[in-house]
Amino acid sequence: MVKANYTDDIKLPGMLYAYILRSPYAHAKILSIDTTVAKTMPGVVAIFTGNDLKDEVGLIPTAWIPPDSDLQVPPHPALAYDEVHYQGDGVAVVIAESPYQAQDAAFNISVQYQPLPVVTDPRDAVQDQAPLVHPEIAHNIAFHWKVGDNLDDIFAQADVVIKQQFRQQRLIPSAMEPRCAVADYHGATNELTLWATTQNPHIHRLLMSGILGIPEHKLRVIAIDVGGAFGSKISCYPDEVIVSWASKKLHRPVKWTETRQENFLVTTHGRDHVEEVELAGTRDGQIQAIRVKVYANMGAYLSTAAPGVPTILFGLIINGAYKIAHASSEVFGVLTHTTPVDAYRGAGRPEATFLIERMVDLYALAIQRDPLDVRKKNLIQPDEFPFTNPFGLEYDSGNYQATLDKALQIFNYEEFRRDQENLRKQGKYIGVGFSTYVEMCGLGPSEVAGAVGFQGGLWESATVRVHPTGKVSVFTGASPHGQGEETTFAQIVAEELGIAIDDIEVIHGDTAQIAMGWGTYGSRTTAVGGAAIHMANQKVIEKARKIAAHKLEVNDDDVVFDKGVFMVKGLPARSIRFQEVALDAYLAWNLPPGIEPALEGTAFYNPKNFTYPFGVHIAVVSVDTDTGDITLMRYVAVDDVGKIINPMIVEGQVHGGLVQGIGQALWEGAEYDKQGQLMTGSFLDYTVPKARFFPKFETAHTETPSPHNPLGVKGVGETGAIASTPAIVNAVMDALRPFNILDLPMPLTSRKVWNAIRQAQLSS
């Protein structure tokens, strides 16, 4: 049995422990910090405040700068030294011999605050009289991004116009493992090793180098086992900067481990959009245009990838899987006195999918047509790929009708509608909801990344190193953290080199061992990282083919490779096994002219385009009108994620995504009071769904390979979270149709549903 080794498991000689004192106020001026008592407490080695750090470390940067957005980045110090801007903003750090001594001492630091006005809602924050989060940023608007044509004439002439406001509530990532960082500085060489819970070690090294002033070649970042992330471990956080600086200052290793309460307060949150949506169409069900205006809550600071989520990853795909000729997106990135917001599973794509899928249902209701028929009428057809959407995104490949047909083979729609009508006569209310979605993932290519303001490349690296005995080490710049990619990558190598999967190790997450890579997020790991491994495999095979041909005394072109054996064409008896070639490569006794010893291949894969998974999800719910309780009765998910390498891992990713997406629809939601206090700061108040809440998911797949990568894969990590939320909400609204309830804000709690039913009954 292999035992996991998490960052918090690291114990180094002489290690110290950090505890960060955090502001209880969402907005306040720091009048004084008195550490006199705390410094005398047992085990305390040092206490630092923002004034100690501000001239020695840089500000926490933003790494995504959307073009033409007038982006204004507020200063984000590692520790606040004049004002705090959200509940949880760090003001001091205690370094002690044990974590308990550090925490005890922190509670004895006296901080005098002067509370200041607070704003938490993005719509309120842009008003003229709203308190400013940062005085240099007018109206709290950190950026204003707009793309698409002026659609006023189209909407003015349309037969039908649907207008709706949606609130994508704020979500709190709840990974199994909270964040952790261990820093170990060696003064003699000016080298720092940082173990961190990160999804992208090389990006962390790049950003940390700039913040700390330590050259990249002197800074090593290691991500060992990471217990989940869902996007929350993409960002570069102040906490990692603090412990790194403290280790350099004290010349001893320093560890900081986030408590679960801190995880709720300061690890980046997700979503939090106010969306004003308009859809124009004909009376016979043809969608003509869609436009949105979004107020995206960024929190108190702009986190690492935050500006790109509501702009590029959301605004460019609001048309979804439909052939809509005209679209426009306008996004205001708004600062508030709340925890910073960044990527959360799906990152922009769930928000876009939700609004188009809800609008299709509202449109169908307005023109008195079946929502399934409206979807069929507007879906992009198989012969229209590659399809360019109104914003210029080129969908690589697809057969959306095939996934819909397969879903309807599993789910008898006509029978459901008959049952629904009969049950309504008995006072029982069930509903069905559809989500016909497409997403963009496999993030790249680098040229596009640069054009949309991402401050990095989106290629990936891989080295496939064959050892003399034929065993293989795979070094990947991708950074798996719970997705099972170690197995998937090993399968790619095993199949292509024809060796046993147990003879392969996959190494990742260490900047000292691996060539530069851009990490794991945006369902890019297999589509980009796997493609790099494939290319490295081909280099290994081609070199091995030359060695085999030399030994078999034939031309290279006369040798074929199949299932781990090199054979002479037409003479399969004349053959040599891959392992024998590997040994010959290292012995180098008789290599072909011009061939160097050893056997390995290194590749850097820069994708040609994004990939575009798609599918159809169908949810069935029942609503108890006496209590407002919602029961998920059935869930059908048919996804097309391109070529499937490991069906079990794909199934697991779909299941996990479904749970998170359904959780948003029915249970999860972060809430602040008017003073900026997080009211859902523990699992007692923030509902994470349990397995018993769900029926057995009915899943199936079609396979439409992507032409943009050599494996034909598209990505599966986010599909469930993207598709499921609107499917559930559509199902609930369908069940409530007899009460003329058109929309309810998420999460659809029993209290919210019960109140809506009662109000509808009173007004009827």
N, C-alpha and C positions, 0 to 999 in steps of 0.2 A: 504494500500500500504506500502511495506517495503522499507525504504530509505536506500541506500547504505551508508556505513561509511568507507571512505578511510583513509589511514594513514595521508594524508595532512589535513584531517578534525579534527585531534586531536588538542585540545587546553588545555594546562595544566597551572596552576597558575605559574606565574613568568617565563614563557617560553621564551627562547632566540632563535635566528635564525642564521643559519650558511650560509655563502656564500663562496664557494671555488674558489680561484683564480687559473686559469689554464694556462699552458704554451701555447703561440701562436706558438711555434716552435716544430717541430717533434723531433729534437735532438739538444741539446745545453747544455753548461756548465752554471750553475748558478754562476754568479760572485758576486752578492750582492742582498739583498732584503731590501729596505728601507720602513719601516712602519710608519715613524715619522708623516707624515701628516695624514695618515689614522687613527691613534690612537686618534687624536684630534677631529675627526668628530662626529657629534651628534649621540647618541645612541650606540656608539661602546663600548663594554664591554671588549673585548680582541681580539688580533690578534696572531695567532700561525703560525710558519713555520715548515719546516721539521726538523730543528735542535732541536725544542722544543719536538717533538714527538719521534725522532729516538731512544732515550735511554729508553723510557717509554712504548712503545708498540712494539709488535713483527712485523715481516714481514707478508705480505699477502701470505698465503700458497697455494700450489697446492694439490688437494686431489685425484688425479688419477695418479698413477705411473705405466705405462705399464711395464711388466717384460721384461728383456733382451733388453732394449731400450737405455741404457746409458743416462738416463734422467739427464739433468742438469737444475736446477731451478734457474733462475736469481733472485737476491734480489729485492723484490717489497715493498718498504716502503710506508706507508700510505700517506705521503707527500714527494715529491722529495726534496733532500737537497744538492745534488752535480750536478747531471745531470738530464735533462728531456729526456724521451725516446719516447714520441709520443705527438702529438698535443692534449692537454687536460689533460696531466699529472698535477696533483695538486701540487702547490708550497706554498700556504698559505691559511689559513682560517680565515675569519672575523666572530666574534660572536657579534651580536648586538641585540638591543631591537625590531627591526622589520626587515623583509627580505629586505626591500628597503634600509634601512640604512646600512645593511651589504653589499649589492651590491654596493652602492655608495662609501663606504669606500674602498672596494676591488679595485675599479677602480683608486683609488688614492695611491695604493701601487706601488712603483717603483722597478722594477726588471731589473737588468742588466744581459743580456745573451750573451754568446759567441756562435754563431751558429756553428754547427758541421755537417759533411757530413751525408747524409740521404740515406737509402735504403728502398723501400716499396714493391718491388716484390720478392716473395720467390725464384724464380730462380736466380735473380740477387744477392740476399743476400748470396748465398752459394759460389759465385765465389771468387777466391783468393784475389782480390783487393777490395772487397766490404767493406764498413765501418762496423765496429762491433757495434751491438746494446749494448752489454755488453762485455767488453774486455776479460772477463774470459771464454767466450764461443766461441770457435774457429769456424770459418766459419758460425757463427750464427745458428748452428745446435743444437737445444735443446734436440732432441732425434732422434734416428734412429732405427726403428722397422721393423722387417721382419718376415714373416711367410709363410710357404709353401715350396714346393720342388724346386729344380733346374729343370727348364723346357726347357733348351736349346735343348736337343735332340728331344723333342716332337715338338717344333716349327721348328726345322731344317728339320724334316721329314714330316711336315704337307702339305696337298694339297694346302691349302689356309691360308695365314696369313694376318690379317688386323691390321694395326698400325694407331693409331690416338691420337692426343693430345687434351684434353678438358680443358677448364678453367671453374671451378665452381666459378663464381664471388662472391665477398664479398657482403653480405646482411646485412641490418640494421633492427633489430627487432623494430617494431613501435607499441608497446602496447598502448592501450588507456590511461593508467595511467603511467606517468614517475615514476622513482624510488623515494622513500622517506624514511626517517628514523627519528624517534623521540626517544631520549635517556633521561632517567630520573634516575639519580643516587642518592641514599640515603646513606650518609656517615656514619650515626650511625650504620647501619647494613651491610655496604659494599655490598649493593644490587643494581643491575642495571636492569631496565626494558627497553627493546628496542622494539619499534614498527617498523616493517620493511616490505617493499614490497618484500617478499621472497616466494619462492615455497617450501621451506623446513626449517621450523623454528628450528627443533632440530639440523639439520646439521649446521645451522647458529650459534646456541648456542654453539655447540661443537667447531667450528672454532674460534668464537669470544672469547670464554673462554681462549683458548691458546694464542691468540693475545694480549688480554687485561690483562691477568693474574688474572681474576676474576673466582673463582670456579663456576662450572656449576650450583650448587644448589643456587648460589647467582645471577645468571644471568637468566632473563626471557625474552624470545623472543616471540613476538605476531605478527601474520600476520592477520589483519582483512580483510576487503574486498580488494581484489587485482584486479585491472583492466587489466587483461591480462599479459602475460609474454613471452610465446613462447620459453622458455629456458633462456631468458635474466635475469631472477630473481632467477636463481639457484645459481649464484656465490656469494661469499663473497667479497664485494667491499671495497676499502679504505674509501669511504665516510661514511659508517656505523661505521667504526672504529674511524674516526675523531670525529664524533658527540658524540660517547660514551665516548671517552677520554675527550672531552671538557666538557661534563656534569659532569664527575667525578672531573675535575679540578676546575670547577666554582661552583659546588654544585647547579646547576639550570638545569631544563630541556632544551634541545637543539633540534631544528628541522632543518632538511635540506631537501629541496624539489628540485629535479632536474628540470631544465628548459628543454624545448624541444630541444634547441640547445645542451645542455649538453648530453641529451639522444642520439643525433646523434654522439657526439664526444667520450663519455666515457663509455656508456653502451655497454657491449660486443657485437661484431658483429658475424656473422655466415658465414659458408662455407669457401670460398677463398682457393681453391685447384688448382694446376696445375697437371693434371693427364696424364701420358704417359701410354697408354693402348695397349696391344697386344692380339689378339684373334686368335686361331688356329682351323681349322675345315676341314672337308672333302668337296668334291665338291657336294655331295648330301645333304648337310645341317646339318651334325652332328657336334656340337661344341665339341672340344676335350680339349681345355685348354684356360685359360685366366690368364694374369699376368699384374700387374699394378705397376708403380712407381709414387709416389705422393710427391709433395712438398707442404706441408700444412702450410699456413701462420698462425702463432700463434699470431702475433702482437708483442708488445714490452715486454709483460710479459706472463707467463703461468697462465691463469685463473683457477678457481677451478676445473672444470672437463675437461679442454681443451685437455690435452694429450690423454684422452680416446676416444675422438670423432673421429679423423682420423685414429685411430689404431683399437681398439676393435669394436667400433660401425660401422666402415666403412670397415676395412680391412678383416673382417671375413665373409662378406656376399656379396662379389663382384660377386659371381656366380649367385645371384638372385634366380629365381624360376626354374632354369634349372639344368638338370642332367649333370653337367660338371665334368669330372673325375679329372682334374688337375687344380690347381689355385695357384697363388703366389701373395702376397701383400708386397710391400716395401714402407715405409712411412718415409719421413724426416720432422720432426717438425721444422720449420724455424722461427727464430725471425726477425722481421722487425720493422721499426719506425712507426707503425700503432697501432690503437686501439686493445687491446687484443681480441682474438676470442674465443668463447666458444659455447656451445650447442645452436642451433636454430632449431626450429620445425623439427623433424626428426633426427637431429644430427648424421650425418654420413651415415644413411640409404638412404636419398635422393641422396647423392653424389654417393653411390655405385649403386643404382638403375639406376641413369642417365647413368652411363658409360656402364653398361651391356646392357641396353635397346637401347642405341645409337649404340653400337657395333653390336648387333643383326641385326639392320637395315642395317648397312654398310656391314656386312657379307652377308646378303641376296642380296644386290645390287651387290656385287662382284661375287657371284655365279649365279646371274640372277634368283633368286627364290623369290617368294612372301614372304614378312616379316612375314605374318601371318602363312604361312606354316612352316617356320623355327621355329617359336615359338612352334607350335603344335608338331613338331618333337622332340624338346628338353625339353619340360615341364616334370617335375617330375610327375609320374603317381599316381593315388589314392592308388594303392596296394603297393606302395613303402614307405609308411609312417609307423612308424617314419623314416624319411630320414636323413642320416648323410651327410653333405656337405663336401667338400674337407678339410675344416679347423677344422672339428670335431663338428660343431654345429648340434644339432639334432632337425630338424623341427618336431614339435609335431604332427600335423595332417593337412590334406588338401585334397582338390579336385580341383586342378587348372583348369582342363578341364571343370568342371561344371561352374565355373565363366566365362570362355571364351565362353562356349556354351550359357549361359544366356545373355552375352553381345551381341553376334551375333544374338540372337533372337530379341533384341531391335534394333540392327543396321544391316541393310541389306547390307552386304559387296559387294556382287556381283553387286547389283544395283548401289552402289556408284561408283565402278570402271567403269561401263558403262557411268554413268553421267560424271565422271571425264574426260574420253576420249572425249566425245562429247563437253564438255566445252573447252578443250584444243584446239580443232579445231576452236573454236570461239575466241581464244586468252584470255580465262579466266582460272585461275589456282586455283584449290582447291586441298587439300591434306588431307590424313588420317594418323593418328599416333596411334600406340598401345603402351601400357605399361602393361606387364604381370609381376607383382611385388610380392615380399614377403618381409616382414620386421621382425626384431626381436624386441620385446618390452616386456612389463610386467617385467621390469628389476629385476632380481634375478636369481638364489638363492644366498644367502650370500657366500657360499663356492666358487661359481664361481666368484663372485665379488672380493673376496680376491685373487683368482688365477690370475685374469687379472689386479690386481693392484689398484682397487677401494678401497680407504681408509675408508671403512665403510661397514655396513651390508645393505642388500636389502630385509629384511623381513618387515612386517608391523604389527602394533598393532591396536587393537580395544577393546573397552568396550561397552557393551550394558547394560544399567542400566534401569531396569523397576521400576517405581515409584509405590507407594501403589494403586493408582487409575488406573494403567495399562498404563499410559503414559510412553514414552520411551525416554531416552537421549542416543545418540550414540556418543561416543568419538573416533575419528579416528586420527591416526598418519599421514595419508595422508593429503595433504594441497591443496584442490581445489582453483582455482583462475580464475574462469570464465567458467569452463567446464560443470557445472550443476551437479556435483557429489553429492551435497547435496540432490538433488531429487533422483538420482540413488540409493544412499545409503539408503535413506528412503524407497524406493520401495523394496529393498532387505529385510529390516526389516519388512515392512508391509506384504509382501507376506509370509514370513516364520513364523512370529508370529501371522498372521491373525488379525491384528489390522488396524485401519484407518491410512492412511498416514499423516493426519493432527495431529495425536497424537504422532508424532515422531519429535524430533529435532536432528539435526546433528551438533556437536560441533568439531571444528578443529582449528588449527593455534595458539595454546597457549601452550607453553611448561610447564606452571604451572598447567594446567588442564589435560593434556593428557600424557599418557605414551609415551616413546621414539618411534618416527616414522621417516621414511626416506624420506617423502615428495612426491611431485608430479612432475614427469617428465618421459620421456620414455614410455608413455602410460601404466603406471603401476598402476594407481590409482584404477581402478575397479578390474583388474586382481589380484592385490596383496592386496590392502586395502579392496576391496569388499569381497575377500575371507576371510580375517581376521574377518570381520563383520559376515559373514556366520558362521564361526566357533564359534564366541561368541554367536550367536543366538542359535546354537545347545546346548551349555552349559546351556543357559537359559531354553530351552525347556526340557532338561533332568532333571534339578532340579525341574522345574514346574511339570513335569510328576510324579515325586515321591510324591510331595505334593498333587497333584490331586488324585493319587492312594490311598494315605492314607485317604483322605477325602471320597473317593468313596468306601473305604474298600475292595480294590482288590489289587492284585499284580501289580507291575510296568509294567510287560510285558503284562498285560491285558488291558492297557490303550493306546488308539491311539489318536493322535493329528491331527486335520484337521480344517483349516479355523478358527483358534482361539478358538476351543472348544476341551476339553479333554473328550473322550467318552470311555465307557467300550465296548470292542470288542463284537459285536453281540447284544449289548443292547444300542443303541444310545440314548435312553431316559434317561439313567443314565449318566449324563454329567455335566461338570462344565466349565464355561467360563474362558478364560485366565485371564481376569481382576479380577475375584473372587480369582483365585489362587494367583495372585500378592498381593492382600490385605491380604490373609491368611499368605503369606510369611512374611509380615511386622508385622502383629499382633502377629504372633508366639504363638498363644494360643494352637495350637494343631498340631505341626510339627512332621513328622516322626522321629524316633530315628536317631541321627547322622546328621541331616539336620540343617544347620545354618539359622538364620533369613535372610531376605532381598532376592532380586532376581536380580542378575546381572551376566554377564559372561564376562571374559576378555580372549582374545586370541592373540597369536603372530604367524603370518603365514609366513613361510619361503618357497617360492615356490620351486618346484622340478626342474624347467627349465624355460627358456624364453618361451614366446608365440610367434606365428608366423602368424599374419594376412596376407592376400593375396588378390589378385583380378586382374581385368582386366579393364583398362581405355582406351577409344577410343575418340580421338579428331578429329574434322574436322575444317579446317581453309580455308579461301580464302586469296589469296595474290594479291593485286593490283600492277601490274608490273609498272605502271606509277608513283606510289608514294611510293611503298614499304610497304604500310599499310597492316597490318594483321588483319583479322576479325575472331574471334572465332564463328563459325556457329553452332556447335553442340558439346556437351560433354556428353558421356555415362560413368558412373562409376558403376561397379559391384564389391562390396567388400565383403569379408568374414572376419568378426571380431569376430568369435565365436558366442556364444549365445548373443542375443540382449536383453537388459533389458528395455531400453527406446528408442523406435524407433525415436522419435522426436529429442532427444539429439544426437543420433548417426548421424542422418541426418544433424544436425547443425554442428557437428564436421567435417563431410565429406565436407560440403560446405565451411567451413572456411579454411580447409586444401587445397582444390582446388584453392581457391582464392590466397593463399600464394604461392603455387607451380606454378600456371600459371603466377603470378606476377614475379617470378624469370625468367621464360622463356621469357617473353615479355617486361617487363618494369623495374624491379628493378635491381640496381647495384650500389654499393659504389665505388667511384673513388678518388684516391689521385693523386696530381701532384708530380713532381720530388722532391719537397721540403717537401713532407709529409703532405701537406695541404689537408684536406678533402674537395673535390670539390662538394660533394653531401651532404652538411650539413644542409639541410632543406627540407621541402616538396615542395619547389619550384624547387629543383634540383633532389630530390630522389622521383621517381614516385611510389606511392602506388596506386594500382588499385581501381577503383570505381565500384559500383554495376552495373552501366550502361554498363560496358565493357563486360558483360557476358550474354550468353543466359541462358535459364532455364536449369539447370543441370538435366540430366536424370539418376536417381540413382536406384539401386536395390541391393539386398543382397542374398547371400547364407549363411547357418549356418553350420559350421563344428566345433563343440565344441572342446575346448582344453582339453585333458585328464589330464593336469598338474595342474588344479585348480578346486575346487569343484563347481564353478559356470559355468565352461565351457567357460568363456569369454576370449577374446584375447587382446582387446585394439583397439581404433579407433582414438585417438587424432592426429595421424600423417599420417594416410594413404593417405589422399588427397594431402598433401604436398610432399609425397614421390613419388606417382605415376604420378602426373599430369605434372611435368616439362618435363620428356622425352617424354610423349605422345604429348605434344604441339610441341616440337622441331622436333620430328619425322614427325609430320603432316606438318610442314612448309617445311622441307626438301623434303617431298614427293611432295608437291605442286611445289617446285623449281626444281624437277628432270629434266624437259626438258631443263633447263639451265645448267645442269651438275654441279650444286652446291651441294657438298657432305656434307659440315658442315659449320656452322657459330658460332662464340662465342656468348654466351648469355650476356645480354638480346638481343633478336632479334628485335631491334628498326627498325622503318621504314627507317631511314637513312642507317643503316647497310644493310638491305635487298635490298634497292634501289641500293646502291653502288655495291653490289655483282652481281645483275642482269645486271647492266651496264657493269661491267668488263667482265662478261660472254659473253655479246653480242658483245663487242669490240674484244674479243679474238676468237670468232667463225668465 
